[in-house]
Amino acid sequence: CIGAWHPSRVKYSVARAGQNGYHHRTQINKKIYKMAAPTFNEDGSIVKDAKGNVVVDRDASTEFDLTKKTITPMGGFVRYGNVNNDWVMIKGTCVGPVKRVLTLRKTLLRQTS
């Protein structure tokens, strides 16, 4: 039995089997432009500076726009604020609330561009 006894049908909010659904928010076939993540050594350890802070490339500069800037716009993102942690820049939209977890999986189709 999944869901309540009555009504005698399954509501949309009941967790179901599968990779896509309301409770999972799995996105497929999204192109990743840039990821802000820690820098690693050859042996796989995280690089730290003299003060012991983790060295991270969180700049929003790309190959075409080489200006040094952060990913956060002036005044911060609406209903989110400033981005201080790691982030992923993807092509397209991502539905749902801002702070809901997003699962990225390997693409099902071969990328042509």
Phi and psi in radians as a Rosetta constraint file:
Dihedral C 1 N 2 CA 2 C 2 CIRCULARHARMONIC -2.062 0.35
Dihedral N 2 CA 2 C 2 N 3 CIRCULARHARMONIC 2.249 0.35
Dihedral C 2 N 3 CA 3 C 3 CIRCULARHARMONIC 1.556 0.35
Dihedral N 3 CA 3 C 3 N 4 CIRCULARHARMONIC -2.924 0.35
Dihedral C 3 N 4 CA 4 C 4 CIRCULARHARMONIC -1.408 0.35
Dihedral N 4 CA 4 C 4 N 5 CIRCULARHARMONIC 2.891 0.35
Dihedral C 4 N 5 CA 5 C 5 CIRCULARHARMONIC -1.195 0.35
Dihedral N 5 CA 5 C 5 N 6 CIRCULARHARMONIC -0.790 0.35
Dihedral C 5 N 6 CA 6 C 6 CIRCULARHARMONIC -2.211 0.35
Dihedral N 6 CA 6 C 6 N 7 CIRCULARHARMONIC 2.428 0.35
Dihedral C 6 N 7 CA 7 C 7 CIRCULARHARMONIC -1.208 0.35
Dihedral N 7 CA 7 C 7 N 8 CIRCULARHARMONIC 2.749 0.35
Dihedral C 7 N 8 CA 8 C 8 CIRCULARHARMONIC -1.472 0.35
Dihedral N 8 CA 8 C 8 N 9 CIRCULARHARMONIC 0.586 0.35
Dihedral C 8 N 9 CA 9 C 9 CIRCULARHARMONIC -2.426 0.35
Dihedral N 9 CA 9 C 9 N 10 CIRCULARHARMONIC 2.837 0.35
Dihedral C 9 N 10 CA 10 C 10 CIRCULARHARMONIC -1.530 0.35
Dihedral N 10 CA 10 C 10 N 11 CIRCULARHARMONIC 2.218 0.35
Dihedral C 10 N 11 CA 11 C 11 CIRCULARHARMONIC -1.349 0.35
Dihedral N 11 CA 11 C 11 N 12 CIRCULARHARMONIC 2.840 0.35
Dihedral C 11 N 12 CA 12 C 12 CIRCULARHARMONIC -1.191 0.35
Dihedral N 12 CA 12 C 12 N 13 CIRCULARHARMONIC -0.443 0.35
Dihedral C 12 N 13 CA 13 C 13 CIRCULARHARMONIC -1.478 0.35
Dihedral N 13 CA 13 C 13 N 14 CIRCULARHARMONIC -0.090 0.35
Dihedral C 13 N 14 CA 14 C 14 CIRCULARHARMONIC -1.370 0.35
Dihedral N 14 CA 14 C 14 N 15 CIRCULARHARMONIC 2.276 0.35
Dihedral C 14 N 15 CA 15 C 15 CIRCULARHARMONIC -1.121 0.35
Dihedral N 15 CA 15 C 15 N 16 CIRCULARHARMONIC 2.286 0.35
Dihedral C 15 N 16 CA 16 C 16 CIRCULARHARMONIC -2.124 0.35
Dihedral N 16 CA 16 C 16 N 17 CIRCULARHARMONIC 2.902 0.35
Dihedral C 16 N 17 CA 17 C 17 CIRCULARHARMONIC -1.282 0.35
Dihedral N 17 CA 17 C 17 N 18 CIRCULARHARMONIC 2.608 0.35
Dihedral C 17 N 18 CA 18 C 18 CIRCULARHARMONIC 2.235 0.35
Dihedral N 18 CA 18 C 18 N 19 CIRCULARHARMONIC 2.978 0.35
Dihedral C 18 N 19 CA 19 C 19 CIRCULARHARMONIC -1.589 0.35
Dihedral N 19 CA 19 C 19 N 20 CIRCULARHARMONIC -0.437 0.35
Dihedral C 19 N 20 CA 20 C 20 CIRCULARHARMONIC -1.855 0.35
Dihedral N 20 CA 20 C 20 N 21 CIRCULARHARMONIC 2.561 0.35
Dihedral C 20 N 21 CA 21 C 21 CIRCULARHARMONIC 2.898 0.35
Dihedral N 21 CA 21 C 21 N 22 CIRCULARHARMONIC 3.030 0.35
Dihedral C 21 N 22 CA 22 C 22 CIRCULARHARMONIC -1.087 0.35
Dihedral N 22 CA 22 C 22 N 23 CIRCULARHARMONIC -0.661 0.35
Dihedral C 22 N 23 CA 23 C 23 CIRCULARHARMONIC -1.525 0.35
Dihedral N 23 CA 23 C 23 N 24 CIRCULARHARMONIC -0.153 0.35
Dihedral C 23 N 24 CA 24 C 24 CIRCULARHARMONIC -1.853 0.35
Dihedral N 24 CA 24 C 24 N 25 CIRCULARHARMONIC -0.698 0.35
Dihedral C 24 N 25 CA 25 C 25 CIRCULARHARMONIC 0.899 0.35
Dihedral N 25 CA 25 C 25 N 26 CIRCULARHARMONIC 1.039 0.35
Dihedral C 25 N 26 CA 26 C 26 CIRCULARHARMONIC -1.592 0.35
Dihedral N 26 CA 26 C 26 N 27 CIRCULARHARMONIC 2.226 0.35
Dihedral C 26 N 27 CA 27 C 27 CIRCULARHARMONIC -1.880 0.35
Dihedral N 27 CA 27 C 27 N 28 CIRCULARHARMONIC 2.297 0.35
Dihedral C 27 N 28 CA 28 C 28 CIRCULARHARMONIC -2.095 0.35
Dihedral N 28 CA 28 C 28 N 29 CIRCULARHARMONIC 2.728 0.35
Dihedral C 28 N 29 CA 29 C 29 CIRCULARHARMONIC 1.019 0.35
Dihedral N 29 CA 29 C 29 N 30 CIRCULARHARMONIC 0.731 0.35
Dihedral C 29 N 30 CA 30 C 30 CIRCULARHARMONIC -1.777 0.35
Dihedral N 30 CA 30 C 30 N 31 CIRCULARHARMONIC 2.366 0.35
Dihedral C 30 N 31 CA 31 C 31 CIRCULARHARMONIC -1.533 0.35
Dihedral N 31 CA 31 C 31 N 32 CIRCULARHARMONIC 2.233 0.35
Dihedral C 31 N 32 CA 32 C 32 CIRCULARHARMONIC -1.629 0.35
Dihedral N 32 CA 32 C 32 N 33 CIRCULARHARMONIC 2.088 0.35
Dihedral C 32 N 33 CA 33 C 33 CIRCULARHARMONIC -1.487 0.35
Dihedral N 33 CA 33 C 33 N 34 CIRCULARHARMONIC -0.818 0.35
Dihedral C 33 N 34 CA 34 C 34 CIRCULARHARMONIC -2.728 0.35
Dihedral N 34 CA 34 C 34 N 35 CIRCULARHARMONIC 2.577 0.35
Dihedral C 34 N 35 CA 35 C 35 CIRCULARHARMONIC -2.202 0.35
Dihedral N 35 CA 35 C 35 N 36 CIRCULARHARMONIC 2.341 0.35
Dihedral C 35 N 36 CA 36 C 36 CIRCULARHARMONIC -1.697 0.35
Dihedral N 36 CA 36 C 36 N 37 CIRCULARHARMONIC 1.901 0.35
Dihedral C 36 N 37 CA 37 C 37 CIRCULARHARMONIC -2.480 0.35
Dihedral N 37 CA 37 C 37 N 38 CIRCULARHARMONIC 2.837 0.35
Dihedral C 37 N 38 CA 38 C 38 CIRCULARHARMONIC -1.087 0.35
Dihedral N 38 CA 38 C 38 N 39 CIRCULARHARMONIC 2.730 0.35
Dihedral C 38 N 39 CA 39 C 39 CIRCULARHARMONIC -1.559 0.35
Dihedral N 39 CA 39 C 39 N 40 CIRCULARHARMONIC 2.401 0.35
Dihedral C 39 N 40 CA 40 C 40 CIRCULARHARMONIC -1.994 0.35
Dihedral N 40 CA 40 C 40 N 41 CIRCULARHARMONIC 2.632 0.35
Dihedral C 40 N 41 CA 41 C 41 CIRCULARHARMONIC -1.399 0.35
Dihedral N 41 CA 41 C 41 N 42 CIRCULARHARMONIC -3.137 0.35
Dihedral C 41 N 42 CA 42 C 42 CIRCULARHARMONIC -1.168 0.35
Dihedral N 42 CA 42 C 42 N 43 CIRCULARHARMONIC -0.542 0.35
Dihedral C 42 N 43 CA 43 C 43 CIRCULARHARMONIC -1.469 0.35
Dihedral N 43 CA 43 C 43 N 44 CIRCULARHARMONIC -0.012 0.35
Dihedral C 43 N 44 CA 44 C 44 CIRCULARHARMONIC 1.677 0.35
Dihedral N 44 CA 44 C 44 N 45 CIRCULARHARMONIC -0.001 0.35
Dihedral C 44 N 45 CA 45 C 45 CIRCULARHARMONIC -1.497 0.35
Dihedral N 45 CA 45 C 45 N 46 CIRCULARHARMONIC 2.715 0.35
Dihedral C 45 N 46 CA 46 C 46 CIRCULARHARMONIC -1.382 0.35
Dihedral N 46 CA 46 C 46 N 47 CIRCULARHARMONIC 2.364 0.35
Dihedral C 46 N 47 CA 47 C 47 CIRCULARHARMONIC -1.332 0.35
Dihedral N 47 CA 47 C 47 N 48 CIRCULARHARMONIC 2.322 0.35
Dihedral C 47 N 48 CA 48 C 48 CIRCULARHARMONIC -2.193 0.35
Dihedral N 48 CA 48 C 48 N 49 CIRCULARHARMONIC 2.617 0.35
Dihedral C 48 N 49 CA 49 C 49 CIRCULARHARMONIC -1.466 0.35
Dihedral N 49 CA 49 C 49 N 50 CIRCULARHARMONIC -2.967 0.35
Dihedral C 49 N 50 CA 50 C 50 CIRCULARHARMONIC -1.135 0.35
Dihedral N 50 CA 50 C 50 N 51 CIRCULARHARMONIC -0.522 0.35
Dihedral C 50 N 51 CA 51 C 51 CIRCULARHARMONIC -1.497 0.35
Dihedral N 51 CA 51 C 51 N 52 CIRCULARHARMONIC -0.076 0.35
Dihedral C 51 N 52 CA 52 C 52 CIRCULARHARMONIC 1.625 0.35
Dihedral N 52 CA 52 C 52 N 53 CIRCULARHARMONIC 0.116 0.35
Dihedral C 52 N 53 CA 53 C 53 CIRCULARHARMONIC -1.443 0.35
Dihedral N 53 CA 53 C 53 N 54 CIRCULARHARMONIC 2.557 0.35
Dihedral C 53 N 54 CA 54 C 54 CIRCULARHARMONIC -1.267 0.35
Dihedral N 54 CA 54 C 54 N 55 CIRCULARHARMONIC 2.326 0.35
Dihedral C 54 N 55 CA 55 C 55 CIRCULARHARMONIC -1.469 0.35
Dihedral N 55 CA 55 C 55 N 56 CIRCULARHARMONIC 2.069 0.35
Dihedral C 55 N 56 CA 56 C 56 CIRCULARHARMONIC -2.292 0.35
Dihedral N 56 CA 56 C 56 N 57 CIRCULARHARMONIC 2.400 0.35
Dihedral C 56 N 57 CA 57 C 57 CIRCULARHARMONIC -1.610 0.35
Dihedral N 57 CA 57 C 57 N 58 CIRCULARHARMONIC 1.646 0.35
Dihedral C 57 N 58 CA 58 C 58 CIRCULARHARMONIC -1.869 0.35
Dihedral N 58 CA 58 C 58 N 59 CIRCULARHARMONIC 0.305 0.35
Dihedral C 58 N 59 CA 59 C 59 CIRCULARHARMONIC -1.296 0.35
Dihedral N 59 CA 59 C 59 N 60 CIRCULARHARMONIC 2.617 0.35
Dihedral C 59 N 60 CA 60 C 60 CIRCULARHARMONIC -1.693 0.35
Dihedral N 60 CA 60 C 60 N 61 CIRCULARHARMONIC 0.243 0.35
Dihedral C 60 N 61 CA 61 C 61 CIRCULARHARMONIC -1.294 0.35
Dihedral N 61 CA 61 C 61 N 62 CIRCULARHARMONIC 2.577 0.35
Dihedral C 61 N 62 CA 62 C 62 CIRCULARHARMONIC -2.132 0.35
Dihedral N 62 CA 62 C 62 N 63 CIRCULARHARMONIC -3.034 0.35
Dihedral C 62 N 63 CA 63 C 63 CIRCULARHARMONIC -1.160 0.35
Dihedral N 63 CA 63 C 63 N 64 CIRCULARHARMONIC -0.560 0.35
Dihedral C 63 N 64 CA 64 C 64 CIRCULARHARMONIC -1.611 0.35
Dihedral N 64 CA 64 C 64 N 65 CIRCULARHARMONIC -0.480 0.35
Dihedral C 64 N 65 CA 65 C 65 CIRCULARHARMONIC -2.074 0.35
Dihedral N 65 CA 65 C 65 N 66 CIRCULARHARMONIC 1.718 0.35
Dihedral C 65 N 66 CA 66 C 66 CIRCULARHARMONIC -1.585 0.35
Dihedral N 66 CA 66 C 66 N 67 CIRCULARHARMONIC 0.099 0.35
Dihedral C 66 N 67 CA 67 C 67 CIRCULARHARMONIC -1.213 0.35
Dihedral N 67 CA 67 C 67 N 68 CIRCULARHARMONIC 2.480 0.35
Dihedral C 67 N 68 CA 68 C 68 CIRCULARHARMONIC -1.392 0.35
Dihedral N 68 CA 68 C 68 N 69 CIRCULARHARMONIC 2.050 0.35
Dihedral C 68 N 69 CA 69 C 69 CIRCULARHARMONIC -2.713 0.35
Dihedral N 69 CA 69 C 69 N 70 CIRCULARHARMONIC 2.792 0.35
Dihedral C 69 N 70 CA 70 C 70 CIRCULARHARMONIC -1.567 0.35
Dihedral N 70 CA 70 C 70 N 71 CIRCULARHARMONIC 2.913 0.35
Dihedral C 70 N 71 CA 71 C 71 CIRCULARHARMONIC -1.312 0.35
Dihedral N 71 CA 71 C 71 N 72 CIRCULARHARMONIC -0.387 0.35
Dihedral C 71 N 72 CA 72 C 72 CIRCULARHARMONIC -1.363 0.35
Dihedral N 72 CA 72 C 72 N 73 CIRCULARHARMONIC 2.197 0.35
Dihedral C 72 N 73 CA 73 C 73 CIRCULARHARMONIC -1.260 0.35
Dihedral N 73 CA 73 C 73 N 74 CIRCULARHARMONIC 2.952 0.35
Dihedral C 73 N 74 CA 74 C 74 CIRCULARHARMONIC -1.087 0.35
Dihedral N 74 CA 74 C 74 N 75 CIRCULARHARMONIC 2.206 0.35
Dihedral C 74 N 75 CA 75 C 75 CIRCULARHARMONIC 1.585 0.35
Dihedral N 75 CA 75 C 75 N 76 CIRCULARHARMONIC -0.119 0.35
Dihedral C 75 N 76 CA 76 C 76 CIRCULARHARMONIC 1.465 0.35
Dihedral N 76 CA 76 C 76 N 77 CIRCULARHARMONIC 2.979 0.35
Dihedral C 76 N 77 CA 77 C 77 CIRCULARHARMONIC -1.365 0.35
Dihedral N 77 CA 77 C 77 N 78 CIRCULARHARMONIC 2.560 0.35
Dihedral C 77 N 78 CA 78 C 78 CIRCULARHARMONIC -1.143 0.35
Dihedral N 78 CA 78 C 78 N 79 CIRCULARHARMONIC 2.319 0.35
Dihedral C 78 N 79 CA 79 C 79 CIRCULARHARMONIC 1.013 0.35
Dihedral N 79 CA 79 C 79 N 80 CIRCULARHARMONIC 0.356 0.35
Dihedral C 79 N 80 CA 80 C 80 CIRCULARHARMONIC -2.335 0.35
Dihedral N 80 CA 80 C 80 N 81 CIRCULARHARMONIC -0.886 0.35
Dihedral C 80 N 81 CA 81 C 81 CIRCULARHARMONIC 1.831 0.35
Dihedral N 81 CA 81 C 81 N 82 CIRCULARHARMONIC -2.649 0.35
Dihedral C 81 N 82 CA 82 C 82 CIRCULARHARMONIC -1.507 0.35
Dihedral N 82 CA 82 C 82 N 83 CIRCULARHARMONIC 2.556 0.35
Dihedral C 82 N 83 CA 83 C 83 CIRCULARHARMONIC -1.665 0.35
Dihedral N 83 CA 83 C 83 N 84 CIRCULARHARMONIC 2.011 0.35
Dihedral C 83 N 84 CA 84 C 84 CIRCULARHARMONIC -1.969 0.35
Dihedral N 84 CA 84 C 84 N 85 CIRCULARHARMONIC -0.206 0.35
Dihedral C 84 N 85 CA 85 C 85 CIRCULARHARMONIC -1.829 0.35
Dihedral N 85 CA 85 C 85 N 86 CIRCULARHARMONIC -2.976 0.35
Dihedral C 85 N 86 CA 86 C 86 CIRCULARHARMONIC -1.179 0.35
Dihedral N 86 CA 86 C 86 N 87 CIRCULARHARMONIC 2.638 0.35
Dihedral C 86 N 87 CA 87 C 87 CIRCULARHARMONIC -2.537 0.35
Dihedral N 87 CA 87 C 87 N 88 CIRCULARHARMONIC 2.826 0.35
Dihedral C 87 N 88 CA 88 C 88 CIRCULARHARMONIC -2.230 0.35
Dihedral N 88 CA 88 C 88 N 89 CIRCULARHARMONIC 2.263 0.35
Dihedral C 88 N 89 CA 89 C 89 CIRCULARHARMONIC -1.768 0.35
Dihedral N 89 CA 89 C 89 N 90 CIRCULARHARMONIC 2.044 0.35
Dihedral C 89 N 90 CA 90 C 90 CIRCULARHARMONIC -2.039 0.35
Dihedral N 90 CA 90 C 90 N 91 CIRCULARHARMONIC 2.788 0.35
Dihedral C 90 N 91 CA 91 C 91 CIRCULARHARMONIC -1.507 0.35
Dihedral N 91 CA 91 C 91 N 92 CIRCULARHARMONIC 2.353 0.35
Dihedral C 91 N 92 CA 92 C 92 CIRCULARHARMONIC 1.696 0.35
Dihedral N 92 CA 92 C 92 N 93 CIRCULARHARMONIC -2.831 0.35
Dihedral C 92 N 93 CA 93 C 93 CIRCULARHARMONIC -1.862 0.35
Dihedral N 93 CA 93 C 93 N 94 CIRCULARHARMONIC 2.876 0.35
Dihedral C 93 N 94 CA 94 C 94 CIRCULARHARMONIC -2.393 0.35
Dihedral N 94 CA 94 C 94 N 95 CIRCULARHARMONIC 1.951 0.35
Dihedral C 94 N 95 CA 95 C 95 CIRCULARHARMONIC -1.386 0.35
Dihedral N 95 CA 95 C 95 N 96 CIRCULARHARMONIC 2.714 0.35
Dihedral C 95 N 96 CA 96 C 96 CIRCULARHARMONIC 1.890 0.35
Dihedral N 96 CA 96 C 96 N 97 CIRCULARHARMONIC 3.069 0.35
Dihedral C 96 N 97 CA 97 C 97 CIRCULARHARMONIC -1.071 0.35
Dihedral N 97 CA 97 C 97 N 98 CIRCULARHARMONIC 2.731 0.35
Dihedral C 97 N 98 CA 98 C 98 CIRCULARHARMONIC -1.115 0.35
Dihedral N 98 CA 98 C 98 N 99 CIRCULARHARMONIC -0.758 0.35
Dihedral C 98 N 99 CA 99 C 99 CIRCULARHARMONIC -1.632 0.35
Dihedral N 99 CA 99 C 99 N 100 CIRCULARHARMONIC 0.151 0.35
Dihedral C 99 N 100 CA 100 C 100 CIRCULARHARMONIC -1.293 0.35
Dihedral N 100 CA 100 C 100 N 101 CIRCULARHARMONIC 2.503 0.35
Dihedral C 100 N 101 CA 101 C 101 CIRCULARHARMONIC -1.151 0.35
Dihedral N 101 CA 101 C 101 N 102 CIRCULARHARMONIC 2.419 0.35
Dihedral C 101 N 102 CA 102 C 102 CIRCULARHARMONIC -2.028 0.35
Dihedral N 102 CA 102 C 102 N 103 CIRCULARHARMONIC 2.232 0.35
Dihedral C 102 N 103 CA 103 C 103 CIRCULARHARMONIC -1.812 0.35
Dihedral N 103 CA 103 C 103 N 104 CIRCULARHARMONIC 2.148 0.35
Dihedral C 103 N 104 CA 104 C 104 CIRCULARHARMONIC -1.814 0.35
Dihedral N 104 CA 104 C 104 N 105 CIRCULARHARMONIC 2.293 0.35
Dihedral C 104 N 105 CA 105 C 105 CIRCULARHARMONIC -2.145 0.35
Dihedral N 105 CA 105 C 105 N 106 CIRCULARHARMONIC 2.924 0.35
Dihedral C 105 N 106 CA 106 C 106 CIRCULARHARMONIC -1.115 0.35
Dihedral N 106 CA 106 C 106 N 107 CIRCULARHARMONIC 2.512 0.35
Dihedral C 106 N 107 CA 107 C 107 CIRCULARHARMONIC -1.178 0.35
Dihedral N 107 CA 107 C 107 N 108 CIRCULARHARMONIC 2.594 0.35
Dihedral C 107 N 108 CA 108 C 108 CIRCULARHARMONIC -1.509 0.35
Dihedral N 108 CA 108 C 108 N 109 CIRCULARHARMONIC -0.405 0.35
Dihedral C 108 N 109 CA 109 C 109 CIRCULARHARMONIC -1.950 0.35
Dihedral N 109 CA 109 C 109 N 110 CIRCULARHARMONIC 2.665 0.35
Dihedral C 109 N 110 CA 110 C 110 CIRCULARHARMONIC -1.324 0.35
Dihedral N 110 CA 110 C 110 N 111 CIRCULARHARMONIC 2.279 0.35
Dihedral C 110 N 111 CA 111 C 111 CIRCULARHARMONIC -1.331 0.35
Dihedral N 111 CA 111 C 111 N 112 CIRCULARHARMONIC 2.332 0.35
Dihedral C 111 N 112 CA 112 C 112 CIRCULARHARMONIC -1.833 0.35
Dihedral N 112 CA 112 C 112 N 113 CIRCULARHARMONIC -0.280 0.35
